[in-house]
Amino acid sequence: MRIDGKEIAAGIFENLKKRVEDLKKKGIIPHFAVILVGEDPASKAYVRQKELKTIEIGAKHTTFRLPETISEEEVLSLVEKLNKDKTVHGIIVQRPLPSQINPDKITKISTPEKDIDSFHPDSFFPMPLAAAVLEILKNVYALIFKKTDEDFLNWLKSKKIIVIGKGATGGGPTAALLKKLGANPQVIDSKTKNPEELTKEADIVISAVGRPNIIKPEMIKKGVILITVGMSKGGDGKLHGDYNEEEIKDITSFYTPVPGGVGPVNVAMLLENLVSSAERLNK
């Protein structure tokens, strides 16, 4: 069954609209500040998507569009200014950044209370991508059992979970969040021997590589839940996940497509962090 990420995200956005309305009654408008350096097309498109969804839930956004040649000191100064601005509840410095700007310095100077992308090690929030995977698994559980309750965690803990890739923005935080919840995901990386022997036994496979056909039909068992976090642009100019959907759709019980799978839920969970930040900072 194809998992509709847009439908899952729509439900989250509806809930966020209500929470924003409640905040506005108290004179608080969740405010999302984005720093965009340069003219990278993918970054511009992603920031535009964030802007549109921020407006959709009734929150405020400010995008600082900076030239590719801007100095590191100027970006750091802007981050410090936004850290101190009490009307700003979430800050993102869109990546990738030009070579003259060290992303680690940006991360260290960001206040954890407003780090809604969760790059800072002490961030108050889960990484949106990892939270999106969890939200999708909750949706799968609800579809299987026709209910949503505390049994979800017991179900999750009972499953053999494989995470392919351990990158800092994909597989790594996803595996960490699952472990925090009591699950026991096994991580496969480039050094893992005979990875297909592990994936064949898995109940849930989460692929976060970003290369086509990482998951082949012979690597998974019938009824597996398959989620692709990784994406790459194919020769056709379109985005594709880590597997060929036509090849795996009849083997899996549930799978996420690209586009329309994890992506929309990722944006929704980012804005969940924004609204949570506004609520927490104004208690």
C-alpha positions, 0 to 999 in steps of 0.5 A: 500500500502506498503511504500518502505523506501529503494526507498525513501532513494535512492532518498535522497542519490542521492541528497546527492551525488550531494551536496557532489560533490559540496563541494568537488569542494571547497576542503571540504569532509563531515566527519562523526566520530562515537564512538563505545564502546564495542561489542554490535552486534546490534550497530556494525551492525548499525554503519556498515550500516552508514559507507557503506552509508557514503562511498556511498554518497562520504563522509568520515567516521572514526569509533573509536572502543573502548573497553567495559572497557574504562573509561568515562573520556577517551570517554569525552576526545575524544568527546572534541577532535572531537568537536575542529577538523575542518575537522569533521562535524558530531559526534555520540557516538553510544548507548547503552553505558556501565554502567560506561559511563553516556550518559547525560554527553556525550550529554552535552559535544557534540557541537550542531553544530556537533550533527547530531543525535540530542540528545543535546537540542540545536542541530542544526538538527532534530532527524533523526528518526523524520525527516524520519517519515516526509519524509515518510509522504511527500512521501505518500502525493506525491503518493496520489496527484501526486505532491509535494508542499507547500500544504503538510503542509496544508494536514498534519495539517488537519489530525488526528494524533496519536503517540503511545509512547513518548520515547526520541528517537522515539515518543517524537521527532516525536510528537515534530517535527509534532507540530513544523510544525503546526500539532496537534498530540495526544500522547498515552502512558501507562497511556492513557485510552481506547487508541483504541478509539483514534486510531480508529478515527485517519487518521495517526497512528505512533507507537514507542513502540518496542513491537509486536502487539501493533497495532491490526486490530480492533484498526484502521479504513479503509484507515489509514496511519500506520507507525511503528518506533518501532521494536523488535526481534521476536522468529524467530530471525527477526525484526518486527514492532509494528503490524502484516503486514499481518493483517493490510495491507488490512485495511490501505491505506499505511503502513511501513514494517520492515525491509525496512520501516523507517530504511533506511530513518532514515540513509538517514536523518542522512547523510542529517544532516551530509552534511548540517553540512559540508555546514553550517560550511564552509559558 
